[in-house]
Amino acid sequence: MKIRFLGACQEVGRSAFAVSVGSKYLVLDYGVMVNHHVGFPMHIPPKEVEAIVLTHAHLDHVGSAPIFYIHGGVPLYGVQPTFTLTSLIIKDFLKLSGYYAPYEFMDLQTMLKHTKELQYHQSIDVGDASLTLVNAGHIPGSAQAIITSEGKRLLYTGDFNRQPTRLVDGADPGNYKDLDAIIIEGTYATEDHPMRDGLEKEFVEKVTEVVEGGGTVLVPAFGVGRSQELLSVLSAYHFEHPVFVDGMALDAMEMLLKYPSSLRDSSVFERASKMAHWVDGWNDRRRAAKTAGVIISPAGMLKGGASVFYMENVAAKKQNAVFMVSFQVPGSPGRILLERKKFVIHGKARPVDARVERFDFSSHGGRRELELTLSDLDKKTKVFIVHGAEGNCKKLAEWASKEQGLEATAPKTGDVIEI
């Protein structure tokens, strides 16, 4: 079995891997890098591709996939609502940065005609290999991929989380034995996440404190997953003040209501959707910005979207707050806000007087979960750490080698490894 590492190597973004399934390859994710510049994975000729798997609907895992559908196409596997949400976020990507994309809207439409919906634990043949998807616990529809070929067994975790959240159950833990190789994320290799119950309680208490003091709380959050989770948290705690939801978060919420089986508790989610004020247009936005309440809005890193408008209205008043709940790439507006308490408004970096705090609602496993997963592995398993910035892939590989006696590496983009 050959593995080609096409992206997400010692970086977060443009996840893409290709695994041999006979004479062709099964491509696992094909995303984009959306930090400062849009970047794409290494090219693999479409004629060499047997099929594609999308592990979940985040742009850094799916944003380049339509490239394979410019001329012809191949089967596209995933667990719903991955395809529905992928359509939403790629349409948004094309709208915001169409001149960067090497494909067009009609290529996305062609791609969606090739989708093959799988259920968790359903095995199918792809080329000379067998493919099985199991729950990854990251967002609704997220999956880990198990490929068996040439007598070898590989697991690709994608983005995964063993801790349950308000939105989804934790990752299926029973798949880490009897592997020949694992491609595992290292996003939070050096950082533990707080336990969910205490974090939720603290978040709701601090939101309530600001709102009851007459302030507005802006919660910039990823449109797919995080926004809906935070709304579900407020609903579960019976939060009684106004909650406004804006932008892509609304579209994703509407789609998830159609896939109740993808959610941990669909009744909590349905109640949450009914408690929210669905923002419709600029009059609603202006009203929300002046209301003592909560605004949940993309973009999670404050790189565009309605959250930038809200920042311009919320940032200058001390009774307001900005609570960051999503991963912040180094150099992003959200990271700069956390580190320097400054935000660019009308072309100038201005100090933010509103209260700024970070709440670690990560949908990735932290150091504790990553180390637990690695300690579950048989010693024969070759370990490849990907999807980690700031040296995290190498650090986790060193820990696995030293503490667990595993053969662990942090591959570079372009590496081809045979197992």
C-alpha positions as CSV (number, residue, x, y, z in Angstrom):
1,M,0.0,0.0,0.0
2,K,1.4,3.4,-1.0
3,I,0.4,6.7,0.7
4,R,1.0,10.0,-1.1
5,F,1.0,13.1,1.2
6,L,-0.5,15.9,-0.8
7,G,-1.2,18.5,1.9
8,A,-1.7,19.3,5.6
9,C,1.9,18.3,6.2
10,Q,3.3,20.2,9.2
11,E,0.5,22.8,8.6
12,V,-3.2,23.2,9.1
13,G,-5.0,23.5,5.8
14,R,-5.3,21.8,2.3
15,S,-5.8,18.3,3.8
16,A,-5.2,15.8,1.0
17,F,-3.8,12.2,0.9
18,A,-3.9,9.5,-1.7
19,V,-3.8,5.8,-0.9
20,S,-3.2,3.1,-3.5
21,V,-6.2,0.8,-4.2
22,G,-4.7,-1.3,-7.0
23,S,-3.5,0.6,-10.0
24,K,-5.2,3.8,-9.0
25,Y,-5.6,5.9,-5.8
26,L,-8.3,6.7,-3.3
27,V,-8.0,10.4,-2.4
28,L,-8.8,11.2,1.2
29,D,-10.0,14.8,1.3
30,Y,-8.8,17.6,-1.0
31,G,-9.1,20.9,0.7
32,V,-7.8,24.5,0.5
33,M,-5.5,26.6,2.6
34,V,-7.4,29.8,3.6
35,N,-4.9,31.6,5.9
36,H,-3.4,34.6,4.3
37,H,-3.4,33.3,0.7
38,V,-5.5,30.6,-0.8
39,G,-3.4,27.5,-1.4
40,F,-4.1,24.1,-2.9
41,P,-2.8,20.6,-2.4
42,M,-0.3,18.9,-4.7
43,H,-1.8,17.9,-8.0
44,I,-2.7,14.3,-8.7
45,P,-3.9,13.5,-12.2
46,P,-7.6,12.7,-12.3
47,K,-6.9,9.6,-14.5
48,E,-5.0,8.1,-11.5
49,V,-8.0,8.6,-9.1
50,E,-10.4,5.7,-8.4
51,A,-12.6,7.6,-6.0
52,I,-12.6,10.4,-3.4
53,V,-13.6,10.4,0.3
54,L,-14.7,13.6,2.0
55,T,-14.4,13.1,5.8
56,H,-16.3,16.2,6.7
57,A,-17.6,19.6,5.4
58,H,-14.9,22.1,6.3
59,L,-13.2,24.1,3.6
60,D,-9.7,22.9,4.5
61,H,-10.8,19.3,3.7
62,V,-13.2,19.8,0.7
63,G,-12.4,23.1,-0.9
64,S,-10.4,21.7,-3.9
65,A,-12.4,18.6,-4.6
66,P,-14.4,20.0,-7.5
67,I,-11.1,20.1,-9.5
68,F,-11.6,16.4,-10.2
69,Y,-15.0,17.1,-11.9
70,I,-14.0,19.7,-14.5
71,H,-13.8,16.9,-17.1
72,G,-15.7,13.8,-16.1
73,G,-15.7,12.5,-12.5
74,V,-15.3,9.7,-10.1
75,P,-17.4,8.4,-7.1
76,L,-17.4,10.7,-4.1
77,Y,-18.0,9.0,-0.8
78,G,-19.1,10.5,2.5
79,V,-21.7,10.4,5.3
80,Q,-24.6,12.9,5.1
81,P,-25.0,15.8,5.8
82,T,-21.4,16.1,4.5
83,F,-22.4,16.6,0.9
84,T,-25.2,19.1,1.7
85,L,-22.9,21.2,3.9
86,T,-20.0,20.9,1.4
87,S,-22.3,22.4,-1.3
88,L,-23.0,25.3,1.1
89,I,-19.5,26.2,2.0
90,I,-18.0,25.8,-1.5
91,K,-20.7,28.1,-2.9
92,D,-19.7,30.6,-0.3
93,F,-16.0,30.2,-1.1
94,L,-16.7,30.8,-4.8
95,K,-18.7,33.9,-4.0
96,L,-16.0,35.4,-1.8
97,S,-12.8,34.4,-3.7
98,G,-13.9,33.1,-7.1
99,Y,-10.9,34.5,-8.9
100,Y,-8.6,32.2,-6.8
101,A,-10.6,29.0,-7.5
102,P,-9.4,26.8,-10.4
103,Y,-13.0,25.5,-10.9
104,E,-16.4,27.0,-11.4
105,F,-19.9,26.6,-9.9
106,M,-20.9,24.1,-12.6
107,D,-18.0,21.9,-11.6
108,L,-19.4,21.8,-8.1
109,Q,-22.8,20.9,-9.5
110,T,-21.1,18.0,-11.5
111,M,-19.4,16.8,-8.3
112,L,-22.6,16.6,-6.4
113,K,-24.0,14.3,-9.1
114,H,-21.3,11.8,-8.3
115,T,-22.0,11.5,-4.5
116,K,-22.3,8.1,-2.9
117,E,-23.8,8.3,0.5
118,L,-22.5,5.8,3.1
119,Q,-23.6,4.9,6.6
120,Y,-21.2,4.5,9.4
121,H,-19.6,1.0,9.5
122,Q,-20.9,0.2,6.0
123,S,-18.1,-1.5,4.0
124,I,-17.8,-1.1,0.2
125,D,-15.2,-2.1,-2.4
126,V,-13.2,0.7,-4.1
127,G,-10.8,-0.6,-6.7
128,D,-8.9,-3.5,-5.1
129,A,-9.6,-2.1,-1.6
130,S,-12.3,-2.1,1.1
131,L,-13.5,1.2,2.5
132,T,-15.3,1.7,5.8
133,L,-16.3,5.1,7.4
134,V,-16.8,5.4,11.2
135,N,-17.8,8.4,13.3
136,A,-15.1,11.0,13.9
137,G,-17.0,13.1,16.5
138,H,-16.0,16.4,14.9
139,I,-19.1,17.8,13.3
140,P,-22.3,16.2,12.0
141,G,-21.4,13.7,9.3
142,S,-17.7,13.7,10.1
143,A,-15.9,10.3,9.5
144,Q,-12.7,8.4,10.0
145,A,-11.8,6.3,7.0
146,I,-10.5,2.7,7.2
147,I,-8.9,1.3,4.0
148,T,-7.9,-2.3,3.6
149,S,-5.8,-3.2,0.6
150,E,-2.9,-5.5,-0.3
151,G,-3.3,-7.2,3.1
152,K,-2.7,-3.9,4.9
153,R,-5.1,-1.8,7.1
154,L,-4.9,2.0,7.3
155,L,-7.0,4.4,9.3
156,Y,-7.2,8.1,8.5
157,T,-8.7,10.0,11.4
158,G,-9.4,13.2,9.6
159,D,-10.4,15.8,12.2
160,F,-11.6,13.8,15.2
161,N,-12.7,14.3,18.8
162,R,-13.3,11.6,21.4
163,Q,-15.2,14.0,23.7
164,P,-18.9,14.3,23.0
165,T,-20.2,17.8,22.5
166,R,-23.7,19.3,22.5
167,L,-23.9,18.6,18.8
168,V,-22.4,15.2,18.2
169,D,-21.3,12.0,20.0
170,G,-17.6,11.5,20.5
171,A,-15.5,9.6,17.9
172,D,-16.0,5.8,17.7
173,P,-13.1,4.6,19.8
174,G,-13.1,0.9,18.8
175,N,-11.0,1.1,15.6
176,Y,-7.4,1.6,16.6
177,K,-6.3,-2.0,17.0
178,D,-4.8,-4.2,14.3
179,L,-3.7,-1.3,12.1
180,D,-0.6,-1.3,9.9
181,A,-0.7,2.5,9.6
182,I,-2.6,5.5,10.9
183,I,-2.7,9.1,9.5
184,I,-3.7,11.1,12.6
185,E,-4.2,14.8,13.1
186,G,-1.8,16.7,15.5
187,T,-3.7,20.0,15.7
188,Y,-3.6,20.2,19.5
189,A,-0.6,18.0,20.2
190,T,0.6,20.3,23.0
191,E,-2.6,21.6,24.4
192,D,-5.4,20.0,26.5
193,H,-9.0,21.1,26.2
194,P,-11.1,21.8,29.3
195,M,-13.8,19.3,30.2
196,R,-17.0,20.3,28.4
197,D,-19.4,20.6,31.3
198,G,-17.3,23.1,33.2
199,L,-16.6,25.1,30.0
200,E,-20.2,25.3,29.0
201,K,-21.2,26.5,32.5
202,E,-18.5,29.2,32.5
203,F,-19.5,30.4,29.0
204,V,-23.2,30.7,29.9
205,E,-22.4,32.5,33.2
206,K,-20.1,35.1,31.6
207,V,-22.5,35.7,28.7
208,T,-25.3,36.2,31.2
209,E,-23.2,38.6,33.2
210,V,-22.5,40.8,30.2
211,V,-26.1,40.8,28.9
212,E,-27.6,41.6,32.3
213,G,-25.2,44.5,32.5
214,G,-26.7,45.9,29.3
215,G,-24.0,44.7,27.0
216,T,-24.0,42.8,23.7
217,V,-21.9,39.6,23.4
218,L,-20.5,38.9,19.9
219,V,-19.6,35.2,19.4
220,P,-17.7,34.9,16.1
221,A,-18.0,31.2,15.2
222,F,-17.5,28.9,12.3
223,G,-20.7,28.7,10.3
224,V,-20.8,24.9,10.1
225,G,-20.7,23.2,13.5
226,R,-19.5,25.6,16.0
227,S,-22.3,28.2,15.6
228,Q,-24.9,25.5,16.0
229,E,-23.1,24.0,19.0
230,L,-23.0,27.3,20.9
231,L,-26.7,27.9,20.2
232,S,-27.4,24.4,21.6
233,V,-25.4,25.2,24.7
234,L,-27.4,28.3,25.4
235,S,-30.6,26.4,24.8
236,A,-29.6,23.6,27.1
237,Y,-29.0,26.1,29.9
238,H,-32.3,27.8,29.2
239,F,-30.7,31.1,28.4
240,E,-33.6,33.7,28.5
241,H,-32.1,36.7,26.7
242,P,-32.2,37.4,23.0
243,V,-29.9,35.3,20.8
244,F,-29.3,36.4,17.2
245,V,-27.8,34.0,14.6
246,D,-26.5,35.3,11.2
247,G,-24.9,34.4,7.9
248,M,-24.0,30.9,6.8
249,A,-24.7,29.6,10.4
250,L,-28.4,30.0,9.5
251,D,-28.1,28.0,6.3
252,A,-26.2,25.2,8.1
253,M,-28.8,25.2,10.9
254,E,-31.6,24.8,8.4
255,M,-29.8,21.9,6.7
256,L,-29.0,20.1,10.0
257,L,-32.7,20.2,11.0
258,K,-33.2,17.9,8.0
259,Y,-30.7,15.3,9.3
260,P,-31.7,14.7,12.9
261,S,-29.9,11.3,13.0
262,S,-26.5,13.1,12.5
263,L,-27.0,15.0,15.8
264,R,-26.4,13.8,19.4
265,D,-29.8,15.1,20.6
266,S,-32.1,16.4,17.8
267,S,-34.7,17.7,20.3
268,V,-32.2,20.0,22.0
269,F,-31.1,21.3,18.6
270,E,-34.7,21.8,17.4
271,R,-35.4,23.8,20.6
272,A,-32.3,25.8,20.0
273,S,-33.3,26.7,16.5
274,K,-36.7,28.0,17.7
275,M,-35.2,30.2,20.5
276,A,-32.9,32.0,18.0
277,H,-33.7,35.2,16.2
278,W,-32.8,34.4,12.5
279,V,-31.2,37.6,11.2
280,D,-32.6,38.6,7.8
281,G,-30.9,41.7,6.3
282,W,-29.2,44.9,7.4
283,N,-32.1,46.2,9.5
284,D,-32.0,43.1,11.7
285,R,-28.2,43.4,11.9
286,R,-28.4,47.0,13.2
287,R,-31.0,46.0,15.7
288,A,-29.0,43.0,16.9
289,A,-25.9,45.2,17.4
290,K,-27.9,47.5,19.7
291,T,-29.6,44.9,21.7
292,A,-28.5,43.5,25.1
293,G,-28.1,39.9,23.9
294,V,-25.9,37.4,22.1
295,I,-24.9,37.5,18.4
296,I,-23.6,34.2,16.9
297,S,-22.1,34.9,13.5
298,P,-19.4,33.7,11.1
299,A,-16.6,34.2,10.3
300,G,-15.0,32.4,13.3
301,M,-11.6,34.0,12.7
302,L,-13.2,37.5,12.0
303,K,-11.9,37.2,8.4
304,G,-15.0,38.6,6.7
305,G,-18.7,37.7,7.1
306,A,-21.2,39.5,9.2
307,S,-19.1,39.2,12.3
308,V,-16.9,42.1,10.9
309,F,-19.9,44.4,10.8
310,Y,-20.8,43.5,14.4
311,M,-17.2,44.1,15.5
312,E,-17.3,47.6,14.2
313,N,-20.4,48.2,16.3
314,V,-19.5,46.3,19.4
315,A,-15.8,46.8,19.9
316,A,-15.8,50.4,21.2
317,K,-18.0,49.9,24.3
318,K,-16.7,48.5,27.6
319,Q,-20.0,46.9,28.5
320,N,-19.9,44.7,25.4
321,A,-17.9,41.5,24.9
322,V,-16.3,39.5,22.2
323,F,-16.1,35.8,23.1
324,M,-13.8,33.8,20.7
325,V,-14.8,30.1,20.4
326,S,-13.1,28.9,17.2
327,F,-9.6,27.9,16.2
328,Q,-7.5,31.0,15.4
329,V,-4.7,30.6,12.8
330,P,-1.6,32.6,13.6
331,G,-1.8,36.0,11.9
332,S,-5.6,35.9,11.5
333,P,-7.7,38.9,12.7
334,G,-9.1,36.7,15.5
335,R,-5.6,35.7,16.8
336,I,-4.5,39.4,16.6
337,L,-7.5,40.4,18.6
338,L,-6.7,37.8,21.3
339,E,-3.0,38.6,21.5
340,R,-3.1,42.4,21.1
341,K,-6.7,43.4,21.7
342,K,-6.7,45.2,18.4
343,F,-9.0,45.0,15.3
344,V,-8.8,46.6,11.9
345,I,-11.8,48.9,11.4
346,H,-12.1,51.0,8.2
347,G,-8.4,50.2,7.4
348,K,-7.0,51.1,10.8
349,A,-5.9,48.9,13.6
350,R,-7.9,50.2,16.6
351,P,-7.8,49.1,20.2
352,V,-10.9,47.2,21.3
353,D,-12.5,48.4,24.5
354,A,-15.0,45.6,24.8
355,R,-14.1,42.6,27.0
356,V,-12.3,39.9,24.9
357,E,-12.1,36.3,26.1
358,R,-11.4,32.9,24.6
359,F,-13.4,29.8,25.3
360,D,-11.9,26.5,24.1
361,F,-14.9,24.8,22.4
362,S,-12.6,22.8,20.2
363,S,-14.1,20.0,18.0
364,H,-10.6,18.5,17.7
365,G,-9.1,16.1,20.2
366,G,-6.6,17.7,22.6
367,R,-3.3,16.3,23.8
368,R,-5.0,14.0,26.2
369,E,-7.2,12.4,23.5
370,L,-4.3,12.2,21.0
371,E,-2.0,10.5,23.4
372,L,-4.7,8.1,24.5
373,T,-5.4,7.2,20.8
374,L,-1.7,6.6,20.2
375,S,-1.3,4.5,23.3
376,D,-4.2,2.3,22.0
377,L,-2.2,1.3,18.9
378,D,-0.4,-2.0,18.4
379,K,3.4,-1.5,18.3
380,K,3.5,-2.6,14.6
381,T,1.4,0.5,13.6
382,K,3.3,3.1,11.6
383,V,2.2,6.5,12.6
384,F,2.0,9.6,10.4
385,I,1.1,12.9,12.1
386,V,-0.5,15.6,9.9
387,H,-2.7,18.7,10.3
388,G,-0.6,20.6,12.9
389,A,1.1,24.0,12.8
390,E,3.9,25.5,14.9
391,G,5.9,22.2,15.1
392,N,3.0,20.2,16.6
393,C,3.3,17.3,14.1
394,K,7.0,16.8,15.0
395,K,6.4,17.1,18.7
396,L,3.6,14.5,18.7
397,A,5.7,12.2,16.5
398,E,8.6,12.5,19.0
399,W,6.3,11.7,21.9
400,A,4.9,8.6,20.2
401,S,8.4,7.3,19.3
402,K,9.9,8.0,22.8
403,E,7.0,7.2,25.1
404,Q,5.1,4.5,23.1
405,G,7.9,2.9,21.1
406,L,6.0,3.6,17.9
407,E,7.5,4.3,14.5
408,A,6.1,7.8,14.1
409,T,7.0,10.6,11.7
410,A,5.7,14.0,10.6
411,P,5.7,13.6,6.8
412,K,6.5,16.5,4.4
413,T,4.3,17.5,1.4
414,G,5.2,15.3,-1.6
415,D,6.4,12.3,0.5
416,V,5.4,8.9,-0.8
417,I,5.6,6.1,1.7
418,E,5.0,2.4,1.2
419,I,3.7,0.2,4.0
